[in-house]
Amino acid sequence: MSDRRDFLKSSGFLVLSIGAVSLADLEALQAGGPYPDPDFRQLDSWIVIREDNTATFYVGKTDLGQGTGTAFRQIMSDELDFAYDRTTVIMGNTDVTVDQGGSGGSDALQTDGWPMRRVAAEGRRVLLEMAAAQFAVPVSQLTVSDGVIAVKGDPSKTITYGRLIGGRKFNVALTGRNADETTGVAKLKAVQDMKNVGQSPQRYDIPPKVDGTNKWAVDVKLPGMLHARNVKPPVAGAQLVSIDESSVRGIPGFVKVVSKGNYVAVVCEREEQAIRAARQLKVNWQKPATAPFPSSENLHKYMRSATPTISLPPVAVGNIDTGLAGAARVVTAEYDVPFQGHTSIGPAHAMADPSNGQMTIYSNDMKSYGMRNGVAQFLKMPRDRVRVIWMDGPQGYGRTAADDAGFEAAYLANELGRPVRVQWMRDEETAWDTKGPAYTFTMRGGLDAQGNLVALDYDARGCDHNHLGYNEAGTVLIAQLAGLRQEKPNTGGASTPNDMYAVPNRRMAAHVVSLPLVWETPLRTGNLRDPNGPQTTFASESFIDELAAAAKADPVAFRMKLLMGSTADDTGFKRARSIAVLKAVAEKYGWDPRPSPKPLGSGDILTGRGVSYAFRNQTVVAQIAEVEVNRKTGKVWVKRFVCAHDCGLVINPEALRRTVEGGMLHSLSRSLYEEVTFDTEKVTSVDWRSHPTLTHLDAPAQIDVVIVNGDPNPNRPDLPHYGAGETVCKTTIAAVANAIHDATGVRLRRMPFREARVLAALKAAKV
């Protein structure tokens, strides 16, 4: 395997983004195996430099469309002192890139950017020492720029990195307990000495996405490949009684019906044949004796009355009972958030190839290394016989059904001994993908006579029992249906708000409740973008707005007072940076201080503005939404978004702005439309009509993104880079809800804010 990998690298064969991989490339990549883990303690596992002075960086992350691959090229080129436009990057292929866990948690730059910078700096150090030996001068007498080393004062003595090392290995050992701690001995550059950081070069992944040459895993075609569709139970918890294979045996291209437990799939030579067979197959199912879950209309009532499966230890400051008892005014409110799905633009899919006793899976799953480990465990294969080739695909944020499709493809390929391509149908994707947890909240707040917040009580219940992790061999859907699941369900979790508010008496409690059916259900919970943040921030920041209104205080000023009520801060200076983003968003918007709501307008269109603030890890965001509410129809249009965003050192400003814009639009769709509906036995929101999403007509007229550096020492040479993908998803729903209240005086405590729900609330309030 190592000889093959070295050959492909030195030949320049892998100088491509896997997102643009061709059929010929895939066929070449297929040869060989087994596939041992690349050694993260070897410099050659991270960087390859060729004789033509081009370089490829091997990165154990995946790029879900936010431009992280471009950002990695920028920071590594900077530390290596190499020309950015002479580099490429390979990401997330388990046989050639080190295991950095794939994507998740917005940790690409915050966590994994550091080892990438350190190994690139080490490469620069080694190359300078090689040149010093060749020119017989001290390293201090050398300069380097864009991969060309020169002797100071002697312009005739130059050499490229390619001539020094091209086609050969570094053979330099690194240290570190794990991939994230990987380092050499070289020091990192000061931020001020980096040339590519802070620039916005063209992203390499955009042109093929625009012109259609980009290939997804669903586009992979291999000789002898079969096509499969699964046949899911018609209702949750149904048991398989019998299958009439004769009902599909006459379909041209039919190969086999595969079943195990309650898992059923049909396999055919062509895709349209598999679709027909899945629809035509006669399967006898037995419904469960009791309802697997309450209807979506009764979900939150059920959650409030259910006995929690777990209660997390509360986080407390002061004494909440004493604080509320001594308050001049106590405000209470309840908030509800439904299940929400991933609603990928393209259904889940994968292709698996069992050739040569190996198992290669082509997938857009964001955690390719987890898929490799899980599939190996599921099929009882050695890890070094399994690899995952990561490719672009539809919605990759969180624990999507890509996990499930990858396992299905591998299982079926292993059963049939031929490559198998699996693709779910639209209704299956929308019904059976993992769901972001539903929540209920009970909030209490106490104000003193001067309108100061003296007590704040947060109590949350998340419907999150058996929350699925990534690529767990015992919890993927095929394992559940086939009866190969783990003995006990995961406990799940529930979250508390993320803010830096100083409240003298505060309690934050969270509980987990379970639905009656835990396994084999379409209401499986798993991470949806910023897994619990949009739900918790919707409740907490809406309630902060309610308290500001009760105190007759300006919403921005009320929050600012809470932020400045303490000088205590953490190592990332989140308090100082929270104050900075709140000031910045108000200034950019042109915020005029006044209490909310505004006096009710007389026309059909009511306008208002709302603010929200939160942090995630070390990234801090404040957001303002400006809305128009049609009092006759209930239609809400977010006319303008303003976001102030502080993620520390910004690698690529343009990519950051687009990422923040995309996060706001995604969350706006969740604010206005997205909701999983179900009766007592199945999901009923299964297409774009029953599960609508944001359209172009809903897009704001204006979106402003203000990049903030609120660090107390903004010009320090070691300014850190933090993750930027998810934090804005926290604040959007609350900002929209607060804007609707400002416009109408009506507080919406249940989302999404669909027209019928808004109109009913307006009529009930006689607006």
Buried (B, 14 or more C-beta within 10 A) or exposed (E): EEEBBBEBBBEBEBBBBBBBBEEEBBEBBBEBBBBEBBEBBBBBBBBBBBBBBBBBBBBBBBBBBBBBBBBBBBBBBBBBBBBBEBBBBBBBBBBBBBBBBBBBBBBBBBBBBBBBBBBBBBBBBBBBEBBBEEBEBEEEBBEBEBBBBBBEEEEEBBBBBBBBBBBEEBEBEBEBEEBBEBBBEBEBBEBEEBBBBBBBBEBBBBEBBEEEEBBBBBBBEBEEBBBBBBBBBEBBBBEBEEBEBEBBEEBEBBBBBBBBBBBBBBBBBEBEBBBBBBEEBEBEBEBBEEBBBBBBEEBBEBBEEBEBBBEBEBEEBBBBEBBBEEBEEBBEBBBBBBBBBBBBEBBBBBBBBBBEEBBBBBBBBBBBBBBBBBBBBBBEBEBBBBBBBBBBBBBBBBBBBBBBBBBBBBBBBBBBEBBBBBBBBBBBBBBBBBBBBBBBBBBBBBBBEEBBBBBBBBBBBBBBBBBBBBBBBBBBBBBBBBEBBBEEBBBBBBBBBBBBBBBBBBBBBBBBBBBBBBBBBBBBBBBBBBBBBBBBBBBBBBBBBBBBBBBEBBBBBBBBBBBBBEEEBEEBBBBBBBBBBBBBBBEBBEBEEBBBBBEEBEEEEBBBBBBBBBBBBBBBBBBBBBBBBBBEEBBBBBBBBBBBBBBBBBBBEBBBBBBBBBBBBBBBBBBBBBBBBBBBBBBBBBEEEBBBBBEEEBEBEEBBBBBBBBBEEEEEEEBBBBBBBBBBBBBBBBBBBBBBBBBBBBBBBBBBBBBEBBBEBBEEEEB
